[in-house]
Amino acid sequence: MDIVNPAVNDYLLSHCTPADDLLRELAAETREAFPDSAGMQISHDEGEFLTMLVRLVGARRAVEVGVFTGYSSICIARGLPKDGHLLACDVSDEWTSIARRYWDRAGVADRIDLRIAPAVETLRALPAEPVVDFAFIDADKVGYPLYYEELVVRLRPGGLIVLDNVLRGGRVLDPAFQDEADVAMRRMNETVVGDERVDSVMLPVRDGVTLARRR
């Protein structure tokens, strides 16, 4: 979704650190292999944003819910220190088979632990105490409330959760849209802004990104 003028989008992309050859190749292979699903891959400027956030938070322990072909995983892992750890949750061996190849080529495979299982089960198996510094949620929208709750209770003070697609193409603004995913995201947005455990801000980045920082 372009929520600003397309010319502004082009200008934004041309004024952030450019994608390297590996990320460009991954994006191209994803479009070719999964033309109907390629829109699930984050844009390059959002990837740079994730890398910067991970570094600013000083994260060592990160979680990603929704891997797809691994673009965002690489961006997150690149922001971690060499002894950092990313728990990557997905349900598709097909999508993540591409991710694994590119993690190896990017030199970050040793930092990533891929779990193929329903993400809520993976998250519930984590220790109950605050063990997460950074989390990125970009998966099935109906599952967002479950993923958020399992993560926020495990987020250390000052830790950050990033939620993607919070605008749903602008449909969250219009109650006429009653698709299950739109309704779930509308409720998710209200939950975050009313959650006294976090400070939050919603940003007009691509399809909307919310940052929730644990108090």
C-alpha positions as CSV (number, residue, x, y, z in Angstrom):
1,M,0.0,0.0,0.0
2,D,1.2,3.5,-0.9
3,I,-0.1,5.8,1.8
4,V,1.8,8.7,0.5
5,N,2.3,10.0,-3.0
6,P,4.1,7.5,-5.2
7,A,6.8,10.1,-6.0
8,V,7.4,10.5,-2.3
9,N,7.7,6.7,-1.9
10,D,10.4,6.7,-4.6
11,Y,12.1,9.6,-2.9
12,L,12.1,7.8,0.4
13,L,13.6,4.6,-1.1
14,S,16.3,6.6,-2.8
15,H,17.3,8.3,0.4
16,C,17.9,5.4,2.7
17,T,20.9,3.0,2.8
18,P,20.5,1.0,-0.5
19,A,19.8,-2.7,-0.5
20,D,22.8,-4.9,-1.2
21,D,23.0,-7.4,-4.0
22,L,21.8,-10.3,-1.7
23,L,18.6,-8.5,-0.6
24,R,17.8,-7.4,-4.1
25,E,18.3,-11.0,-5.3
26,L,16.1,-12.3,-2.5
27,A,13.3,-9.9,-3.4
28,A,13.5,-10.9,-7.0
29,E,13.5,-14.6,-6.3
30,T,10.5,-14.1,-4.0
31,R,8.5,-12.3,-6.7
32,E,9.3,-15.0,-9.2
33,A,8.6,-18.0,-6.9
34,F,5.5,-16.6,-5.2
35,P,4.0,-13.9,-7.4
36,D,0.6,-14.1,-5.6
37,S,2.2,-13.8,-2.2
38,A,5.2,-11.5,-2.8
39,G,3.4,-8.5,-1.4
40,M,3.9,-10.1,2.1
41,Q,7.6,-9.2,1.8
42,I,8.5,-6.0,3.6
43,S,9.9,-3.1,1.5
44,H,13.5,-2.2,1.6
45,D,13.1,1.0,3.6
46,E,11.1,-0.9,6.2
47,G,13.9,-3.5,6.4
48,E,16.5,-0.7,7.0
49,F,14.1,0.6,9.7
50,L,14.1,-2.7,11.4
51,T,17.9,-3.0,11.4
52,M,18.2,0.5,12.9
53,L,15.6,-0.2,15.6
54,V,17.3,-3.4,16.6
55,R,20.6,-1.5,17.0
56,L,19.1,1.4,18.8
57,V,17.4,-0.9,21.3
58,G,20.7,-2.7,21.8
59,A,18.9,-6.0,21.3
60,R,20.6,-9.4,21.8
61,R,17.4,-11.6,21.9
62,A,14.9,-11.0,19.2
63,V,11.7,-12.8,18.0
64,E,10.1,-12.7,14.6
65,V,6.5,-13.9,14.0
66,G,6.1,-14.4,10.3
67,V,9.3,-15.2,8.3
68,F,8.0,-15.7,4.7
69,T,11.2,-15.9,2.6
70,G,13.5,-14.3,5.1
71,Y,14.0,-10.7,4.1
72,S,13.0,-9.2,7.4
73,S,14.9,-11.9,9.3
74,I,18.1,-10.9,7.6
75,C,17.5,-7.2,8.4
76,I,16.8,-8.0,12.1
77,A,19.8,-10.4,12.4
78,R,22.1,-7.9,10.9
79,G,21.2,-5.5,13.7
80,L,22.1,-8.0,16.4
81,P,25.6,-8.5,17.8
82,K,27.5,-11.6,16.6
83,D,26.3,-13.5,19.7
84,G,22.7,-12.3,19.3
85,H,19.8,-14.7,18.7
86,L,16.7,-14.4,16.6
87,L,13.8,-16.9,17.2
88,A,12.0,-17.0,13.8
89,C,8.5,-18.4,13.8
90,D,6.6,-19.6,10.7
91,V,4.4,-22.5,9.5
92,S,5.7,-22.9,5.9
93,D,8.7,-25.1,5.0
94,E,8.2,-24.0,1.4
95,W,8.7,-20.3,2.1
96,T,11.4,-20.7,4.7
97,S,13.4,-23.0,2.5
98,I,14.3,-19.9,0.5
99,A,15.0,-18.0,3.8
100,R,17.5,-20.6,5.0
101,R,19.5,-20.3,1.8
102,Y,19.7,-16.6,2.0
103,W,20.5,-16.6,5.8
104,D,23.5,-18.8,5.0
105,R,24.7,-16.5,2.2
106,A,24.1,-13.4,4.4
107,G,26.3,-15.0,7.2
108,V,23.5,-14.7,9.8
109,A,22.3,-18.3,9.9
110,D,24.1,-19.0,13.2
111,R,22.0,-16.3,14.8
112,I,18.6,-17.6,13.7
113,D,16.6,-20.4,15.2
114,L,13.7,-21.3,12.9
115,R,10.7,-23.0,14.4
116,I,8.1,-24.4,12.0
117,A,5.0,-24.6,14.2
118,P,2.1,-22.4,15.2
119,A,3.8,-19.3,16.6
120,V,1.6,-19.1,19.7
121,E,2.9,-22.5,20.7
122,T,6.5,-21.5,20.2
123,L,6.0,-18.3,22.2
124,R,4.2,-20.0,25.0
125,A,7.2,-22.4,25.4
126,L,9.5,-19.5,26.1
127,P,10.5,-18.7,29.7
128,A,7.8,-16.6,31.5
129,E,10.3,-13.9,32.6
130,P,11.4,-11.0,30.5
131,V,13.7,-12.6,28.0
132,V,13.0,-10.6,24.8
133,D,14.6,-7.4,23.7
134,F,12.9,-6.9,20.3
135,A,10.0,-8.5,18.5
136,F,8.6,-8.1,15.0
137,I,5.0,-9.3,14.3
138,D,4.1,-9.7,10.6
139,A,1.9,-12.8,10.2
140,D,-1.8,-13.7,10.1
141,K,-3.6,-10.7,11.4
142,V,-6.2,-12.6,13.4
143,G,-3.3,-14.0,15.5
144,Y,-1.8,-10.6,16.3
145,P,-3.6,-10.3,19.7
146,L,-2.3,-13.7,20.9
147,Y,1.3,-13.0,19.6
148,Y,1.3,-9.6,21.2
149,E,0.2,-10.8,24.6
150,E,2.7,-13.7,24.7
151,L,5.5,-11.3,23.7
152,V,4.7,-8.2,25.8
153,V,4.8,-10.2,29.1
154,R,8.3,-11.5,28.1
155,L,9.6,-8.1,26.9
156,R,12.2,-6.5,29.1
157,P,11.8,-2.9,30.2
158,G,12.9,-0.8,27.3
159,G,12.3,-3.6,24.9
160,L,10.4,-3.0,21.7
161,I,7.6,-4.8,19.8
162,V,7.0,-3.8,16.1
163,L,3.7,-4.6,14.5
164,D,3.3,-4.5,10.8
165,N,0.3,-3.8,8.5
166,V,-1.6,-2.0,11.3
167,L,-3.5,0.2,8.7
168,R,-4.7,-2.8,6.6
169,G,-4.8,-0.6,3.4
170,G,-6.7,2.0,5.3
171,R,-9.6,-0.4,6.1
172,V,-9.1,-0.1,9.9
173,L,-10.5,3.5,9.5
174,D,-13.8,2.4,8.0
175,P,-16.1,0.2,10.1
176,A,-17.8,-0.9,6.9
177,F,-15.0,-3.3,6.4
178,Q,-15.8,-6.3,8.5
179,D,-13.3,-8.9,7.2
180,E,-12.0,-11.0,10.0
181,A,-8.5,-9.7,9.6
182,D,-9.6,-6.0,9.5
183,V,-11.7,-6.4,12.6
184,A,-8.8,-8.1,14.4
185,M,-6.4,-5.4,13.5
186,R,-8.8,-2.7,14.5
187,R,-9.1,-4.3,17.9
188,M,-5.4,-4.8,18.1
189,N,-4.7,-1.2,17.5
190,E,-7.1,-0.2,20.3
191,T,-5.5,-2.8,22.6
192,V,-2.0,-1.4,22.1
193,V,-2.9,2.3,22.6
194,G,-4.8,1.4,25.8
195,D,-2.1,-0.9,27.2
196,E,-0.5,0.7,30.3
197,R,2.4,-1.6,30.1
198,V,3.8,0.1,27.0
199,D,4.3,3.4,25.3
200,S,3.3,3.3,21.7
201,V,3.4,5.2,18.4
202,M,1.8,4.3,15.1
203,L,3.8,5.4,12.1
204,P,2.7,5.9,8.4
205,V,5.4,3.6,7.2
206,R,4.1,1.5,4.2
207,D,1.0,-0.2,5.4
208,G,1.4,1.2,8.9
209,V,3.8,0.2,11.7
210,T,3.2,0.4,15.4
211,L,6.1,0.6,17.9
212,A,5.3,-0.5,21.5
213,R,8.1,0.0,24.0
214,R,7.8,-1.8,27.4
215,R,7.8,0.6,30.3
